[in-house]
Amino acid sequence: MRHLFPVLIVVFIVASALIFFFGDSGLTAYGSLDRYREKLAANVEDLRNRNRDLAGDLSSLREGSERAVVLARAIGLYRPGDQVVKLEGRPSRAEPTAIGTLVKLRKTSDTRNSVFKSTAMGASLILLAFAGISIRRSRRRAHDGQSG
């Protein structure tokens, strides 16, 4: 029985370490959230740059009509009477422009987290129960030793 107590302590420490490193609120989860934050910051910076470029385009469109004509033709809009020459092998319309990237936090439903937490909770309960039993037995032995 005396050898079980250190084993329970080791099991508790190992389970706690596993939760600390690999649990859903552990170091690996913190690392993935940090990488997600960095992706979001990069995405925000890209959107700010795109916004600055679009603001420049808007001001150039307001100032001159030639720029508007060129952009309208690029997306397939022509004035009445314009002659359109379509080249074979070229797309007839401009590709849609993607503005920003969709950055999502992918959270997996990992059952290991619940196993680690359950193991740690169970180990701690067993450890507490065993400690309580051991203290009672040692007190009884001490009390029986004093009586006899």
Secondary structure, 3 states (H helix, E strand, C coil): CCCHHHHHHHHHHHHHHHHHHHCCCCHHHHHHHHHHHHHHHHHHHHHHHHHHHHHHHHHHHHHCHHHHHHHHHHCCCCCCCCCCCCCCCCCCCCCCCCCCCCCCCCCCCCHHHHHHHHHHHHHHHHHHHHHHHHHHHHHHHHHHHHHC
